[in-house]
Amino acid sequence: MRAAGLADIDDRLQAGERLGFADGLRLFACPDLLAVGLLANREREKRHGARTFFNYNLRLEPTNVCVASCLFCSFARLKPTDAAAYTMSLEQAWDKLRKREHQPLTELHIVNGLNPDLPFSYYTELLRGFKRIRPSIHLKCFTAVEIAYFADLYGMSDQQVLLDLMEAGLDSLPGGGAEIFAERVRKKICHDKCGADRYLDIHRIAHRLGMKTNVTMLYGHIETHEERVDHMLRARALQDETSGFQAFIPLAFHPDNNQMRKLPAPSAAETLRVHAVSRLMLDNIPHIKAFWIATGVDVAQTALWFGVDDLDGTVQEEKIYHMAGSPTPEGLTMTQLTNLVRAAGREPLERDTFYNVKETISC
């Protein structure tokens, strides 16, 4: 640690002291990635030991029609008539769950484009239908960006949107749409979606209403180290206030098939560093998740020694990253997840959305 220039950070972490903005910058600048990883792994093991969590989940994107023009997005289509644009009927969406009646799914994760042509009842009935098909399924649906869009489009408050969706069956919010909170970056890459303050306030409202949520960070494009650390600290500040975040999820930028295709994707080393720094800076968020579809399976395995304790899950049907060129599988089985965790030298545990651990892993 002395050779890496991190001896004082090491001492403060061992004393249980909180790191600050300057510390985050030093961790990103430190040339010794393994030293940063060692610190992050120690913090991970302090909380979770060798335990590594994942769940049996299905990912659905019922529509990719979207009025936003985010430069990094390969998924959205501006008009219903555009090539590759789609909107599922309610029956088509419900069939995705019906056809998996033999699978012990515990979670359905839904995100969408910002479609201007659908009534609010499409979303409430979508949730009700899933609950009718499988009452026990956990519905983790609609990013804060979608909640803000619903409120603006349908003339409602953010809180009323959440209340109506909760009445229809919504159980928690995913963390997508956070991108980078820095206004400089948002103006360039996602100027026409809700801003960072509103994103965080919607999560604040959700936490106040009793829902748990996640928070993400898109990295590896035009953001600076300063902007990454600022993003983490803003998430940490809200967690100090509400304790409602369950996991922080760094999401790697993928350049294929979008308006930022000239930029390279982040390297494996950069991905490991981002996850490690996240663990060290976010001392109050219980879990750091490596979304294996974004990182790649091998890097996700390695990240289990760089602060990560969660691999998301089976993630069947994911489209957003695969339309951006991700070469990862369309989904992993529970057996595959178990084997890759064991191969990394960690203990595999199947969880539900709230991190309650099952006694045996589903087949």
TORKE-30455 format. One record per residue (C-alpha): x, y, z. Coordinates in steps of 0.02 Angstrom, whole numbers, plus 50000, padded with zeros to 5 digits. Example, Ala and Ser with C-alpha at 12.3 -4.5 7.8 and 13.67 -1.06 7.14 Angstrom:
506154977550390 506844994750357 
//
This chain:
500005000050000 501435011850034 502175008249862 500475011549783 500275027849877 498725021549967 499385018650143 498365032750220 496765027150132 497125009450192 497315015650371 495705025650366 494715011350292 495344999650428 494825012650556 493075013250481 493245031050416 492285037050264 493215041550104 492965058250019 493015065849845 494915067549839 495115049349894 494005043649751 495085053049626 496655045149698 495905027749682 495505030849499 497245038049467 498235024749562 499295014849438 499194999049545 497494991549502 497804976449612 498084987549765 496404996049734 495624978949710 496374972449871 495584986749969 493904983949884 493974965249913 494304967850098 492774979050111 491754966350013 492284952050125 491974962450281 490154963450227 489844947250136 491324935550156 491414924250003 489524924949974 488984929549798 487164932849758 486074930549603 484254927349566 483094918649445 482444933149343 481664937749177 482044954149089 480694961848978 480664977548871 478864978248807 479184993348694 480725001648620 479805016448545 480575031448631 480505050348613 482225052448694 483775053248585 485155047148701 486765046048601 487325029948685 485705020348655 485585006648525 483895000448586 482675014848559 481735019148399 480975036448384 479425031348286 478335015748284 478645014548096 480535014348113 481454998348070 481584986848221 480314997048320 479084986548419 477744987548553 477084971548628 475244969248657 474784965348836 474464947348788 476164946048704 477024952848859 476024941548976 476454926548867 478294929048909 477874924349087 476544911349045 477794901648940 478954900449091 477694893049211 478904878549237 480314890249292 480474895449475 480644913849429 480604925849575 480814942649485 480204951149328 481254966349279 480404978249156 481094993749071 480475002448914 480715016448791 479745032448824 478275028648710 477105043648682 475695033248607 475235021748751 473945025848886 474435024749067 473235010149082 474414999848972 475694999949112 474494997349257 473604983049169 475294975749118 475744974149302 474034967749354 474114954449219 475804948049277 475164946949456 473624937349397 474734924849307 475944922849452 475444932049612 477124928549696 478194936549559 479164952049613 478894966249490 480434977249478 479864989149343 480095006349264 481615017349289 481485034349371 481625041649196 480055032149147 479145037749305 479565055949264 478985053649085 477335045749140 477035060349259 477355073349124 476405064248987 474865059849089 474785075649196 475175067449362 476415070149503 477885058349518 477185052149683 475465048649610 476235038749467 477155028049594 475615025749702 474545020349554 475875008249493 476085001149669 474204998449679 474344988749514 475734977649580 477394987049570 478584980549704 480214990049675 481145001249552 482674996449449 484145008349445 484255012149259 484245029449184 485495037149304 486865037949171 488065050949244 487315064149358 488495077949296 487505090949199 488945093549076 488835075549019 486935074349023 486775089348907 487855080348780 487265062348788 485475062548857 484835080448856 483005075948835 482745064348983 482425069349163 483885077149255 484915070249398 483975079749534 482295072949478 483005055349458 483615055749637 482015063549701 480955049849622 482015037049713 481825047449872 479925046849852 479975028049816 480995025149973 479795035750075 478355025150008 479235009550070 480005003149908 481794997449889 482735002749731 484425001449645 485525014749567 486645013349414 488095023049334 488515022449149 490415023349131 491725022548994 491125036248874 491485054948895 491365056349085 492865061349191 493495053249350 492845068449444 491115065749372 491135047349419 491585051249599 490285065049607 488975052649544 489435040249681 489405053449816 487685059649764 487015041949774 487875039849943 487085055850008 485335049949964 485705033250045 486225042450204 484515050750200 483385035950156 484325019150166 483265013750017 484595008349892 484984989749889 486334989349756 487455000549652 487694994449474 489065001349362 488534999049180 489874998349046 489595009048891 489434998548731 489765008048568 488994996948434 487485003048335 487325020148418 487865038248393 489425036048501 490115021548400 491805030148372 492215028548557 493025012648622 492155001948751 492945002348925 494314989548952 494224975149074 495464984149186 494384999849188 492844989549227 493704981249374 494294998049440 492575006049428 491784991949526 493174992349655 493075011149682 491175009649694 491354997349839 492585008849927 491605024949905 489845018149934 490075012350112 488205013250148 487505003749998 487494985150041 487854977449871 488934980949719 488284971949566 489234966849410 487924965749271 488744951549177 487864955849014 488764972649014 490454967249085 490594950349001 490544934249101 492424932549127 492634950349190 491134948249304 491964932949379 493564942749411 492564957249483 492054945649625 493804949349693 493654968149659 492214972749775 490764964349686 489594952649780 488104951449660 487964945349479 486134950149448 485374933949385 484834923349239 484284939249144 483264930449011 482644940648862 483804955748884 483824966848728 484604983748771 486414978048786 486284964848652 485664977948528 487224987948574 488344973548525 488574963748686 489274946448642 488654938748805 487384924548807 485524928448794 485364921848971 486234910649096 485504895749186 485604894149374 486824879849350 487944890849242 487894904949370 488294892849510 489754885449415 490524902149366 490434908349546 491234892449612 492564893249476 492994910649539 493254903849714 491674911249787 490104904249870 488554904749758 486894909449840 485204911449758 484264926549826 482604935049799 482494953549756 482694958349940 484234947349963 483344933950061 484354918250025 483554901949969 484104886050054 484474877349889 484844884349716 483474881949587 483834870449441 
//
